[in-house]
Structure formats: structure tokens, C-alpha cells
Amino acid sequence: MRTLAVTFIALSLATSVAFAADSKAGAAAYDKSCKGCHGPTGSPNAAIAKMMNVTIPELGSAAVQGLSDADLAKIINDGKGKMKPIKTLSASPDDVVAFVRTLKK
């Protein structure tokens, strides 16, 4: 029984590592598709926000960081408010979410 439990734990860890999001790939996709509005460090581009008459959230803020990974991926995929869906990502939305998590203040 103990061998079975150890095997199960090892397989679970291997599977989670294999499916882990890649924040480096997310950073590259962010640079291409998100940086124009959200800035290189997650701080909003004031000129874009003024032009679009919107408040762009600070991606490192508690409000954004408090969202679930699924919620952030949904915003990337579906858009929110005046933000259009991002359909041309060079990485998965999960990778971009992993990068956004690195911006936590």
C-alpha cells in the first residue's frame, strides 16, 4: 500500500510539472500583446487610458492578484470592458497569467 501511495504522489508531481505554466513564454507574449496598454511592468500606460477614457488596473495590485488564474485567463480570452479579447497570443493564456503573477507588489 505504501508503494502505491508513493507511486501516486510521484506521478502527481510529475504531471503537475509537465503542465505547469511557463512565465518566460508568458513574458514574451505579454511583451507582444499586452505591454502597449499595461506597460512593461504592469503599470498602466496613462496615455492609452486617457485616450480610451478607461482606468487600466495595475497588474501587480492586490485587486488583480486576488483574481483566480481562471478569472485572469478568461479576461485574456474574452476581454473585459473596452479591452478586446486577445486572440493572437504567442503563448497560452496560462503562461501569461503565470507572468502576471510575477508582477505582484
C-alpha positions in Angstrom: 0.0 0.0 0.0 2.8 2.4 0.9 4.5 1.8 -2.5 1.2 2.6 -4.3 0.9 5.8 -2.4 4.5 6.9 -3.1 4.0 6.0 -6.8 0.8 8.0 -6.9 2.4 11.1 -5.4 5.4 10.8 -7.7 3.1 10.6 -10.8 1.0 13.6 -9.5 4.1 15.7 -9.1 5.5 14.8 -12.5 2.1 15.6 -14.1 1.8 18.9 -12.4 5.4 19.9 -13.5 4.6 18.8 -17.1 1.5 21.0 -17.2 3.0 24.0 -15.3 2.6 27.4 -16.9 5.7 29.0 -18.4 6.2 32.5 -17.1 9.0 33.1 -19.6 6.8 32.3 -22.5 4.1 34.4 -20.9 6.5 37.3 -20.6 7.3 37.2 -24.3 3.6 37.0 -25.2 2.9 39.9 -22.8 5.5 42.0 -24.4 3.9 41.5 -27.8 0.2 41.7 -26.9 -0.3 43.4 -23.6 2.6 45.8 -22.9 1.2 48.6 -25.0 -1.7 49.2 -22.6 -0.5 47.6 -19.4 3.1 48.8 -19.6 6.3 46.7 -19.3 5.9 46.3 -15.5 2.1 46.0 -15.3 1.7 49.7 -14.6 -0.9 51.2 -16.9 0.0 53.3 -19.9 -1.6 56.7 -18.9 -1.8 58.0 -22.5 -3.7 54.9 -23.7 -6.0 55.0 -20.6 -6.8 58.7 -21.3 -7.3 58.2 -25.0 -9.7 55.3 -24.3 -11.3 57.0 -21.3 -10.8 54.0 -19.1 -9.0 53.1 -15.9 -6.4 50.4 -16.6 -5.7 48.4 -13.5 -2.2 48.0 -12.0 -1.5 44.3 -12.7 0.6 43.9 -9.6 -2.2 45.3 -7.4 -4.0 43.3 -4.7 -7.2 43.6 -6.7 -5.7 42.0 -9.8 -3.5 39.5 -7.9 -6.6 38.5 -5.9 -8.3 37.2 -9.0 -8.1 33.5 -9.7 -5.9 32.2 -12.5 -9.1 31.1 -14.3 -10.6 34.6 -14.0 -7.4 36.2 -15.4 -7.3 33.7 -18.3 -11.0 34.5 -19.0 -10.2 38.2 -19.2 -7.3 37.5 -21.6 -9.5 35.2 -23.8 -12.8 37.1 -23.7 -11.8 40.7 -22.9 -13.3 43.0 -20.3 -14.9 46.4 -20.7 -13.1 48.1 -23.6 -10.3 45.5 -23.6 -10.8 43.3 -26.6 -10.1 39.5 -26.4 -6.5 38.7 -27.1 -6.7 36.1 -29.9 -3.1 36.3 -31.2 -1.1 35.3 -28.2 2.2 33.6 -28.9 1.8 31.5 -25.7 -1.1 30.1 -23.8 -3.2 32.4 -21.6 -2.0 30.3 -18.6 1.6 31.3 -19.5 0.6 35.0 -19.5 -1.2 34.5 -16.2 2.0 33.0 -14.8 3.9 36.1 -15.9 1.3 38.4 -14.4 1.7 36.6 -11.1 5.4 37.7 -11.2 4.3 41.4 -11.1 2.8 41.1 -7.6 3.8 44.0 -5.5 
